[in-house]
């Protein structure tokens, strides 16, 4: 699958500042909108805006935001219609997983990843009930609108030095992608039931962690991605804990926004110069925002939240192991493409 490259410090020296501003402004929208699921408002704009490289590609930003509006509406409608028929519900969700994974394995396009992420979130939340999944759908809509407002603002305040646009260069896959996608969709269906059992709606970002470890075609890449996601979760959790501890000394919104900005600035500088892959730090900041928003909007004890995170990561590792074993047994990468 195509992975967005590390931002260039020469072309975009203000990237860290822009990332911090993105997180702070997205979080500032929460008291204005007053959403039922604050973590998605805090984290989704960072995922869409921070993925931009070089100058702002407004078309890509609008396209990503529109996808985050339209896909949840379609999938929510299907979930509501299919919930009375559990077997049909599972088959429809499997089909969405399969389409997304096959798109990734055939072309390497990130659009497939978007389909998988939205399908996982909608399907798992749909198991909690119609009201929850409709709340999530509305949260996607609100977060997409926040993205469209915040994106141009942060690029205006902290513009890159270059005026060139980044062009994605996904690498087509090889082998029997149909079989590879079917394996991943089947494993993800099992993982979805596990996530439903251990995860609360406020922890929805952990579902993204679990799903993302399965999108890569090779066994080595699957386990590498699993470790990177775990590392990102640890980084994000540590920064979130630090922000919440400091916030206790002065519980004012401006103080919290300043702490979020500093956290984003640190992650942004690590994306430019850190020893790990840049996506580790980018996702780490999304985890930080989701955990901070979740902690300040719920009354869950910290140990309960951490327990659910550990159980989610355990499920993700088990899914990665299952995919690796099934890939080895079937040998689909060496078969004729199909």
C-alpha positions in Angstrom: 0.0 0.0 0.0 1.2 3.5 -0.7 2.6 5.3 2.4 2.8 9.1 2.4 6.5 10.0 2.6 8.1 12.1 5.4 7.6 15.8 5.0 10.7 17.7 3.7 12.2 20.2 6.2 13.6 22.3 3.4 10.3 22.5 1.5 8.1 22.7 4.5 10.0 24.0 7.6 6.8 25.1 9.4 5.2 21.7 9.2 5.4 21.1 13.0 3.8 24.5 13.7 1.0 23.7 11.2 0.4 20.3 12.8 0.1 21.9 16.3 -2.3 24.5 15.0 -4.4 21.9 13.3 -4.8 20.0 16.5 -5.5 23.1 18.6 -8.1 24.5 16.1 -9.8 21.2 15.7 -10.1 20.8 19.4 -11.3 24.4 19.7 -14.3 23.4 17.5 -15.5 20.9 20.1 -17.1 23.4 22.6 -18.6 25.3 19.6 -20.2 22.2 18.0 -20.8 20.3 21.3 -20.7 16.9 19.6 -21.8 13.6 21.2 -18.5 12.0 20.1 -15.7 14.6 20.7 -12.8 12.3 19.8 -13.8 12.1 16.1 -13.9 15.9 15.9 -10.5 16.2 17.4 -8.7 13.4 15.5 -10.2 13.3 12.0 -9.1 16.7 10.8 -5.5 16.0 11.8 -5.6 12.8 9.8 -6.8 14.5 6.6 -4.8 17.7 6.9 -1.5 16.2 8.2 -1.5 13.8 5.3 -0.9 16.7 2.9 2.6 17.2 1.7 4.1 20.4 0.1 1.5 23.1 -0.7 -2.2 22.6 0.1 -4.0 20.4 -2.5 -7.4 21.8 -2.0 -9.0 19.3 -4.3 -7.6 16.4 -2.3 -8.7 18.0 0.9 -12.3 18.6 -0.4 -12.3 15.0 -1.8 -11.3 13.5 1.4 -13.8 15.5 3.4 -16.6 14.6 0.9 -15.7 11.0 1.2 -15.9 11.2 5.0 -19.4 12.6 4.6 -20.8 10.3 1.9 -19.4 6.9 2.9 -20.7 7.0 6.5 -24.2 8.0 5.3 -24.3 5.1 2.8 -22.9 2.6 5.3 -25.1 3.8 8.2 -28.2 3.4 6.0 -27.2 -0.2 5.2 -26.4 -0.9 8.9 -29.8 0.3 10.0 -31.5 -1.7 7.3 -29.5 -4.9 7.9 -29.3 -5.0 11.7 -32.6 -7.0 12.0 -30.9 -9.7 9.7 -27.6 -10.5 11.4 -26.3 -12.9 8.7 -27.0 -10.4 6.0 -25.4 -7.6 8.1 -22.2 -9.6 8.5 -22.1 -10.4 4.7 -22.6 -6.8 3.8 -19.8 -5.6 6.1 -17.5 -8.4 4.8 -18.2 -7.2 1.3 -17.2 -3.6 2.2 -14.0 -4.9 3.8 -13.3 -7.0 0.8 -13.7 -4.1 -1.7 -11.4 -1.9 0.4 -8.7 -4.5 0.8 -8.8 -5.5 -2.8 -8.4 -1.9 -4.0 -5.4 -1.6 -1.7 -3.8 -4.9 -2.9 -4.4 -4.3 -6.6 -3.5 -0.6 -6.9 -2.0 0.5 -3.6 -4.5 3.3 -3.5 -5.3 5.0 -0.2 -9.0 5.2 -1.1 -9.2 1.5 -0.2 -7.9 2.3 3.3 -10.6 5.0 3.7 -13.3 2.4 2.8 -11.9 -0.1 5.3 -11.6 2.5 8.1 -15.1 3.9 7.7 -16.6 0.4 7.3 -14.9 -0.8 10.5 -16.1 2.1 12.6 -19.6 2.0 11.2 -20.0 -1.7 11.5 -18.6 -2.0 15.1 -20.6 1.0 16.3 -23.6 -0.4 14.5 -23.5 -3.4 16.8 -24.0 -1.0 19.8 -27.3 0.2 18.3 -28.9 2.5 15.8 -28.6 5.6 17.9 -24.8 5.1 18.3 -24.2 4.6 14.6 -26.3 7.6 13.6 -24.3 9.7 16.1 -21.1 8.4 14.6 -22.4 9.3 11.1 -23.2 12.8 12.3 -19.8 13.0 13.9 -18.1 12.2 10.5 -20.1 15.0 8.9 -19.1 17.5 11.6 -15.5 16.5 11.5 -15.4 16.8 7.7 -16.8 20.4 7.9 -14.2 21.3 10.6 -11.5 19.9 8.2 -12.7 22.2 5.4 -12.5 25.2 7.7 -9.3 24.4 9.6 -7.3 23.2 6.5 -7.0 26.5 4.6 -6.5 28.5 7.9 -3.5 26.5 9.0 -1.9 26.7 5.6 -2.5 30.4 5.6 -0.9 30.8 9.0 2.0 28.4 8.4 2.5 28.0 4.7 5.1 25.7 3.1 8.1 27.2 1.3 7.4 25.3 -1.9 4.4 25.9 -4.2 4.6 22.5 -5.8 1.9 20.0 -5.1 2.7 16.5 -3.9 1.7 13.7 -6.3 0.9 10.3 -4.9 2.7 7.4 -6.6 1.0 4.2 -5.4 2.7 0.9 -6.5 0.4 -1.8 -8.1 0.4 -5.1 -6.3 1.0 -8.6 -7.6 -0.4 -12.0 -7.1 -4.0 -13.2 -6.5 -5.3 -10.0 -4.8 -8.9 -11.4 -4.7 -7.7 -14.2 -2.4 -5.6 -11.9 -0.3 -8.5 -9.5 0.1 -10.8 -12.3 1.1 -8.4 -13.4 3.8 -8.1 -10.0 5.3 -11.9 -9.3 5.1 -12.6 -12.6 6.9 -10.1 -11.9 9.6 -11.3 -8.4 10.1 -14.9 -9.6 10.5 -13.7 -11.7 13.5 -11.7 -8.8 14.8 -14.8 -6.5 14.5 -16.7 -8.8 17.0 -13.7 -8.6 19.3 -13.7 -4.8 19.1 -17.4 -4.7 19.8 -16.8 -6.8 23.0 -13.9 -4.8 24.4 -14.3 -1.2 23.0 -16.6 1.7 24.0 -17.7 4.3 21.5 -15.3 6.8 23.0 -12.4 4.6 22.1 -13.2 4.4 18.4 -9.7 5.4 17.3 -8.5 2.1 18.6 -10.6 0.4 15.9 -8.5 2.2 13.3 -5.3 0.9 14.9 -6.6 -2.7 14.7 -7.8 -2.4 11.1 -4.7 -0.7 9.7 -2.3 -3.5 10.6 -4.1 -5.7 7.9 -3.8 -3.5 4.9 -0.2 -4.4 3.9 0.4 -7.2 1.4 3.4 -9.1 2.9 3.8 -10.8 6.3 6.8 -8.7 7.1 4.9 -5.5 6.4 1.9 -6.7 8.4 4.0 -7.2 11.5 6.0 -4.1 11.0 2.8 -2.1 10.7 1.5 -3.7 13.9 4.6 -2.7 15.8 4.5 0.8 14.4 0.8 1.3 15.4 1.5 0.0 18.9 4.5 2.4 19.1 2.3 5.3 17.9 -0.4 4.4 20.5 2.3 4.4 23.3 3.6 7.8 22.1 0.1 9.2 21.8 -1.0 7.9 25.2 2.1 9.2 26.9 1.6 12.7 25.5 -2.1 12.6 26.3 -1.3 11.7 29.9 1.2 14.6 30.2 -1.3 17.1 28.7 -4.1 15.9 31.1 -1.7 16.1 34.1 -0.6 19.6 33.3 -4.2 20.7 32.6 -5.1 19.8 36.2 -3.0 22.8 37.4 -5.0 25.3 35.3 -8.3 24.0 33.9 -8.9 26.6 31.2 -9.6 26.0 27.5 -6.8 28.3 26.3 -4.4 26.4 28.5 -5.6 23.1 27.1 -5.3 24.4 23.5 -1.8 25.6 24.2 -0.8 22.2 25.5 -2.3 20.5 22.5 -0.4 22.9 20.2 2.8 22.0 21.9 2.1 18.3 21.7 1.4 18.7 17.9 4.5 20.8 17.5 6.6 18.0 19.1 5.0 15.3 16.9 5.4 17.5 13.8 9.1 18.0 14.5 9.5 14.3 15.0 7.8 13.7 11.6 10.5 15.9 10.1 13.5 14.7 11.9 12.5 11.7 14.1 14.1 8.2 13.9 10.8 6.4 13.2 8.6 6.5 10.2 6.7 9.8 10.0 3.3 8.1 10.1 4.1 6.8 13.6 4.2 10.4 14.9 1.3 11.5 12.8 -0.9 8.8 14.1 0.5 9.3 17.6 -0.9 12.8 17.6 -4.3 11.6 16.5 -4.3 9.1 19.4 -3.3 12.0 21.7 -6.2 14.1 20.6 -8.7 11.2 20.7 -7.6 10.2 24.2 -7.7 13.8 25.6 -11.1 14.5 24.0 -12.4 11.1 25.3 -11.0 11.6 28.8 -12.5 15.1 29.2 -15.9 14.1 27.8 -16.5 10.9 29.8 -16.2 9.7 33.3 -14.3 6.6 32.6 -11.4 5.8 34.9 -8.0 5.9 33.3 -7.3 2.2 34.1 -10.5 1.1 32.4 -9.6 3.0 29.3 -6.0 1.6 29.3 -7.4 -1.9 29.7 -9.6 -1.5 26.6 -6.6 -0.2 24.7 -4.5 -3.2 25.7 -7.2 -5.6 24.7 -7.7 -3.8 21.4 -4.0 -4.1 20.6 -4.0 -7.7 21.6 -6.8 -8.3 19.1 -4.9 -6.5 16.4 -1.7 -8.6 17.0 -3.8 -11.8 16.9 -5.4 -10.6 13.6 -1.9 -9.8 12.2 -0.7 -13.3 13.1 -3.8 -14.9 11.5 -3.3 -13.0 8.3 0.4 -13.9 8.1 -0.4 -17.6 8.7 -3.2 -17.7 6.1 -1.0 -15.8 3.6 1.7 -18.3 4.0 -0.7 -21.3 3.7 -2.4 -20.0 0.5 0.7 -18.4 -1.1 -1.6 -15.9 -2.9 1.3 -13.5 -3.7 2.9 -15.9 -6.0 -0.3 -16.9 -7.8 -1.7 -15.4 -11.0 -3.4 -12.0 -10.4 -7.1 -12.3 -10.0 
